[in-house]
Amino acid sequence: MEGISLILTLAAGLTAALIFGVIAQKLKLSPIVGYLFAGIAISPYSPGFVGNIEVAKQFADIGVVLLLFGVGLNFHFSDLKAVYKVAVPGSVIQIILATTIAVCLTHLFLGWSWKTGLIFGMAISVASTVAVTRVLSDNRNLHTSVGHTAVGWLVVEDLFTIFVLVLIPVFFSEKNSDVRFLATIGITTLKISVLIVFVLVFGQKLLPKILEYVAKTGSRELFTLAVLVFALGIAVGASEVFNVSMALGAFLAGMVVGQSEFSARATSEAISISDAFSVLFFVSVGMLFDIKLVFDCWKLILLTLFIIVICKPLFVITLSKFLGQSFKKAVSLGAAFGQIGEFSFISATVGVSLGILPSQASTAIICVSIISVTLNTIIYKTVPSLMSKTAKYNKCSLEEKTNTNKDERFVIVVGYGPVGKAITGILLKNGINVMIIEMNVDTVRAIYKEKKEGLHAIYGDATQTEILIRAGIEASEAFIVSAPSAPVEEIIQIASSLNSRIWILAHTTYLSQAKRLRKGGIQNVSSGEGAGALVMSREILKKLGTLDEKIEQEINLMLKEQLL
């Protein structure tokens, strides 16, 4: 019966999430709102089907581990380095201010203790990584200077939350007496340090070698399984062996894999699993929502809404402006951070389980999350239209995007065989940067070792959306599929969906496939290795405006020799 309950809860949770997620998307809201309502729909507090909340919590635990593993995969110190002067002090001060005002307001109006207010304040002081990146992406601001600053800000908040999750049980557990308090802190700090050293030092040597061995088997399933084993295995090991949070173990495992050449492929393989369990995490949170309790904690809900929707954006705007950002950019950042999400739920759940927070805190956070995420998607779209009345905001946004693309002017080439090498050589010779997507890890390493200026490579499967995003498909000026053995039509379809304006060239061995591609709108299709490389090189140089008469004559001569 337990097995049936597990399957029913899984099926009902995903089905409800799909239905409500689509509805939310149609209403131009974040799908997170739909997932939360899906949880409410199958919760014990609503009529109809009732899911097993304990099973849902277990799915949620897996979701948290995979979510933080994904955060680790995408965590790069270079992200912070570029915007650290704004992101680091801004996020730290904003967290302190939001926590302080939460402590004061809950103590003044609700009579909470300072300890309870502190945990609640820290829980609501951070924004939802999923919601912020989604709203930036939907509004095409993720790759502007606003997006880069926001991502750096989120990285600091994520790190803060991870350490809060680790330290809350140590500092606030009732089992720790005053006499043994410092000893407990010392032992826990030592365990955390040993775990970090073990994973980052030994794991950095071992994990990439295991992934390399698995990758060379050519089995996609085994590679996905290896990534999943690393995420869950190290997370469970951190909990069982070192007695620390699984969240920290998963984050460290993601960091190790993320610093290797397998980062992009590991992310692409893990993201579908992570997304599914992340959905179940939000569903499980929604299942905890009891509308009857809303009337018991309406004061807390109003206070939390005031802090999240009004105070936090004002803090972000003020701090960003003080740290040298333009008013328009500061307002955009403030609008993006006016919500709470996954990490607030996790922190509140830990606080409730330790008896520090009242159960009403979780209800208030869930309720405010639904409202704030809904409002956030609307507010962020409204802010630019309101500021566009000055006729300067749109110009500023356009300049940011144009400058970003100009600085990162490049072409993506799928495959580094004879055709790919020939195209890349001609492009580099004419000052065009090239990003190679290649499934052979040895080829990618050879490109790394070559250290040729303007030449970059990423290991992964070009049929994976995440790989194309990591390669920079949204900013690329052209996309070339040079490997005739690649699933050209599938790759082109995905690339076009990610960037409808990108110029696409393809190389194929079969005339029938070339005809299908031309019918599909891809006019620049070539066949034959040497001729294909020359034709595509000539066309792309012409498109980018770098083809002079001398180079064209040289290519035409080489093409004539190839065709003889």
N, C-alpha and C positions, 0 to 999 in steps of 0.2 A: 504493500500500500504506500510505503514511503517512496518507492521508485516511481509509482504512478503520480504521486503528489509532486515529485521533482519535475517529471516530464510535463505535467499539466501546468505547473507554475511557470516553467520555462516557456512553454508554447503560448500560454495566455499572456505572459509578460511581454514577449516579443511581438505578439499579434497586436495587443493593445498599444504598444509603443509605436508600431508601424502606422496604425490608424490615426492615433492622436498626433504623431510626428508629422504625417502628411497634412493633416488639418492645420497644424501650427505653421508649416511651411507655406501652405496656401494663403494663410492669413498674414504672411510675411513676418512671422515671429520665429524666434529661435526654436529648433526642434527639441531643445532641452525642456521647454515649457510643455510640449506634447508628451515627453517621456514622464515628467512629473505627474501630469494629469492621468496618464496611463496607469501609474502606480496607485493613484487615488481610486481609479475605477475598479481595480481588482483587490483593493484593500479590505480588511475586515470591517471597516467603518462605512462601507458603501454597499448598496444592494447588488445582488447578482453573484457572479463567481467570486470566490474568495481564494486568493493564492496563499501558499504556505510562506509566511513571513520569515521563518527561520531559514528556509531554503533560499529565499531571495537575499537574505543577509549574506549567506555564503557565496552566492554569485557576486554580490556587491564587493566582498573581500577580494575576490579574484579581479574584479574590475579595478579596484584601488591599486593593486599590485601592478597590473598591466598599464594602468594610467601613469603611475610614477616611473615605471620602466620606460615608457614612452617619453616622459619628461627628461629622464636621464639621457636617452638616445639623442634628443635634440638640444641638450645643454652643451654649449660651447662657451669657453671663457672669452672667445673673440666677440660673441654677441654682447657681452657686458663691456668689453674694452672699447667698442665703438661709441657707446652711449653712457658710459659709467658715470660721467660727471653729472648727468641728469637722473638716470635710472636708480643708481645706488643711494645717494642722499635723499632723493625724492621719495622713493618707496619706503625707506627706513623711517623717515620723519612722518610720512603719511600714516604708516602703521602705528607709530607711537601716538599720534594725534587722535586717530580713530579709536584706538584702544582706550586712551585717556578719557575721551568724551563718553564712551560707552560705560566705563567704570563710574564716572560721576553721575550720569543720568540714571543708570539702574540703581545706584545707591540712593539718590535723591528722591526718585519717584516710586521705586519698587522696594526699597529697603534691603537690597541685596548686599552681601558682604563684599569687601574689596577683592577677595580671592575669586568669588563667583563672577563678579563683574570683569575681572581681569581675563579669565578664560573666555568669557562670552565676547569681550572686546577683541581679543586676538582672533577669535573665530570669524568675526564679521569684518575684520580690517582688511582682508585680502579679497581680490576679485576672482572671478572664474576664468581660468586659463582658456577653457573651451569656449566660453561665451565671448571673451574679448577677441581672441583670434578669429572667431567666426564672424563677428560683426565687422571687424577690420577687413577680412577677406571679402565678405559680401558687398562692402562698399569700395572695394578696390584700393584700400589704403594700407594693406599689409606690407607692401614693398616700397612704401614711401618713408620719409624720415619720421613721420608720426608713428607708422607701424613698427619701425625698428626700435624707437624709444619705448613704445608700449611693450614690445617683446622683452626688452632688457629689464623693464620694470617688473614684468611678470616673473622672470627668472629669479629675481631677488625675492619676490613674494613667495614663490614656490619653495625656495631654499629655506626661508623663514618658517613656512608651515611645516616642512619636513622636520626641522629641528624642534619645533613646538610639539609635534606629535611624539617625538622621541623623549622629550624632557618632561612633558606633562605628568606621565605616570611616576616619574622620579620625584618631582618637586611637590606633587599634590596627593600622592597616594596616602591613605590613612595608615597603611602598614608601616610607614617610615616614622619612627619616634624621633623626638628632638635629639636624643643621644646618638642615634645611628644615622642621622640625616646626612652629615658631611661624608661619612664613610660610604653611604649608599651612592651619593653623588660621585665620589671618587672612583668607586668600582664601576659604576655605569659609564663614566667618562672613559675609563680605561678600556672597557669592553667595546665602546663605540670606536675608540682610536684603533684598537686591534682589528676590528672589522673593516674599518676604512683602509688601513694599511694592507690587510690580507687581500681585499678585493681589488684595490687599485694597483698594488705592486705585483702580487702573484697572479691575480686575475688578468691583468693587462698582458701578461706573458702567455698565459694558458688559454684563455677564452678565444682570442683571435686564431690561435693555432687549431683549436678544435673546430671553429667555424670554417677555417680554410680547408681542413680535411673533409668536412661534410660538404662544403661547396663543390669540391672537386669530384664528388660522386655524381654530380649532375642532377641530383634528386631535389626538386623543389620542396617536396613534403618533408624530407629529412632536415632541410635547412630551417623550415618553419618550426619543426619539432624541436630542433636544437635551440632556437631563439626562445621558445616557450619554456623549455627546461631551464635555461639560464635565468629567465625572469622569475619563475615560480620557485626554482630550486634554491637560488641565493636568497630570495625573500624568506622562505621557510627556514633555511639555515641560519639566517640572521636572528630569527625569532627563537628557534629551538636551541642553538648553540651559544649565541651571544646574548640572548634574552633582551633584544632590542626590537624596535618596530620593524615589521616586514616592509613598511614603506621605505625606510632608509636602505635596506638591503636591495630592494628592487631598483631604487634610484641609482645606487652605486653600480649595480650590474648594467644598467642602461648607459651610464657614463663610460664604462669600460668598453662596451661594444660600440658606443657612439664615437669614440676616439679612434677607432680602427677603420680600415678601408671597407669594412662590411656594414658601416653605419646605415647607408642609404637602403641597402637591400634588407637589412634586419628590420628597419622601420617599415618598409613596404610590406614585408611578410607578416609582421606582427600587428600592423595597424587594423586589419580587418577583424582579427580576434579581439584586439583591445577595444575597438569601437563597439562590438557586440556586447562585451561585458560592461563597458562604460554605460551603455544604454540601460543594462540591467541594474547598474548602480543607481541611476536616477529613478528607475522604476521602484526599486526597493525603498528609496527615500520617500517617494510619493506614498508608498504603502503604510508608512508610519504616520501619515497625516490624518488627524482626527478633527473633523470640522467642529465637533462639539467643544473641543479644547480652545478653539479660536476665541470663543466668547469669554473664556477664562483668562486669556492672556492678551486681550486686545490692546492694553496699554503697552506691553512689551513689543507687540507688532508695530504700533505707531512709532515708538521710540526707535526701533531698529530701522524702519523705513526712513525716518528723519535722518539717521546717521548715514545710511547707505545711499539714498537717492539725492540728498542735499549736501550733507557735510563732507562726505568723501570726495565727490566731484569738485567742490569748492577748495578742499585741501590740495587736490591734484593740480587744479588750475593755478592756485596761488603759488605753490611750490615750483611748478614748471616755469611760470613767469619769472619768479625770483631767481631761478637757476639759468636764466638767459634765453628761454624759448619765446617765440613770438606769441602774441595774444591768441591768434587764430589756432596755432598748434597746441597751445595750452588748453584751450577750450575743447578741442578735438580729443585730447588725452583725457580730460575730465569727464567728457561724455561717455568715453569707452569704459571707464572704471566705475560707473554708477550701478553696480550689481554685485551679488555674491553667488557662489556656486559650489562646485564639488569639494573644495578644500574646507569650506565653512561647514559643510555637512559632516565631513570626517572629524574635524576638530570638536564640533558639538557632540557628536556621537561618543567620542572618547571622554569628554567632560561629563556627559550623562552617565556613562557606564561606571565612572569612578565616583559618582555621587556628588560631584562638584557643582554641576549645573542641574537645575530642575528640569523635569520632562517637558515643561512648557517651552523651554529654550529651543528644543528641536522643532516643535510645532511652529514657533515664531519664525525660525530660520527658513523652514520649508515654505511657509506662507510668503515671507518677504522675498525669498528667492524667485518664486513664481511671478510675483508682482514686479520685482526689480528687473529680472531678465526680460520680461515682456516690455516694460517701459524702456529699457535700454536700447532695444532694437529700433524702437520708434524715435527716441530722443536723438540717437546718433545720426539717423537719417534726416531729422528735422534741423539739427544744428547747422550743417553746411548750407541748407536752403535759406535759413534765416540770415546767415552771415553773408550769403552771396549778394544781398541787397547792396553791399558796399562795392560790389563788382571787382573785389580784389581777392576774395577767398578762393574762387575757382581758378584764378590766375596763379595763385600761390600753389595750389594743389597740383596744377598742370606742370608748373616749373619743377616741383619736387620730383614728379614722376619722370619728366623728361630728363632731368639731370641724372637721376638714378640710372635710367636706361643708357644714357650716353656714356657714363663712367663704366658701365658693365656691358658694353657693346660686344656681343658674341653670337656665335652660331652653334647649335647643337648637332652633333654627328653621332648617329647610332651605328656602332660597329667600327672596329679599327683594323679591318682586313686590308687587302690591297687597294680597294676602292677608297675606303675611309682614310688610309694613310696618304694616298695621292691627293685627295681633296683637302685634307688637313694641312699638308705641306704647302699647297698653293695659297690657301687662306692665310696661314701664318706669315708667309712671304709677303703678303699684301696688307699686313697690319690688322687682320681680323682675328680676334680671340676665338678659341674653339673649346667646347666642352664635349668630351667623348663619353658616351654611355656604352659600357662593354660588360659582357657576362663572363669573360675570362679574367680571373683575378690576377693571374701572372702578367697579363697584358697591362692591366691597370697599374700594377706595381712598377712595371718597366717604364710607364709614362711618368710616374712619380719620381723615379730615379733619374730620368732624363732631365728633369727640371727645365724644360724648354719654355721660354717666355711666351705667355699667351695660351699655352696648352694645359688643359685641365682634364681630369677624368673622374668618373664616378662608376663604381661597381654596382650593377643591378640589372634588372629586367625592364626593358623599355615599355613593356605592356602594363607595368604597374604605375598607377597614377602618382603615387608618392615619389617614385624615382624621377619621373618627369618634372615634378614640382621642385624636388631637390636640385635637379640639373638647371633649373631656372627657366622653365618653359614659358612662364608668363612675361619674362623680360627679353627673351631671345628674339632676334630678328629673323632667323630662318631655322628650319628643322630639316635635316637630311637623314634619310634612312639609306645607309650605304651597304648594309649587310643583306645580300639577296636571300639568305636562308631565314631571315627574321620574318615574323608574321606581319608583313608590311601594312596590310589593310587595317588590322586591329590597332597597331601602333599609331597610324595616321588618324584613325577615328578618335582615339583618346587624346592625342596631341591637339587636334582641332577643337575638341570640347573644352580643353583647358585654355586655349588661346586661339580664338576664331580668326584673328588677324595675322597669324604667323604664316610665313611663306614656306611651303613644303615642297621638297624634292625627294624622289624615291628612286631606288635602283632595284631592279628585279631581273631574274634570269628568264622568266617565262613571258612570252608575248601575250598570252591570254590574261595573265595577271596585270600586265601593263595596260591592256585595253580596259579592264575593269576599273583600274585606278584613274585612267583618263576620264572615263564616264562618271566617276565619282567626283570629278573636279580637280584632280591632281594632274595638271598638264605636263609638268616637268618630270617625266618618267624615262629612265634610260636603261639599257641592257648592255652586257659585255663589260668586263672589269675595267680595262684601260679607257675605252671610249666613254663609259659611264662616268668615270671620275672626271675626265676632261670636260664633258658636256655640263655636268653639274657645277664644276668649278667656274666655268665661263659664265653660266647663267647667274650664279649667286654673286660673283664679282660685279656683273652688270647691274644686278638688283641693288647692291649696296653702294654703287657709284664709284667703285675703285678700279674698274677695268679700263685701262688705257689702250691705245692702239697697238703699242708694242707687245703688251701681254696678250692681247687678243690674237695677234698674228702668230705668236709663239704657241698658244694653245691650239689654234686652228691647224698649224703645221704638225703638231704632235697628234692631233685628232686624225689628220689625213694619213699619217703613218700607221696609226692604229687600225684604220679601216682598209688599208691596202692588203 
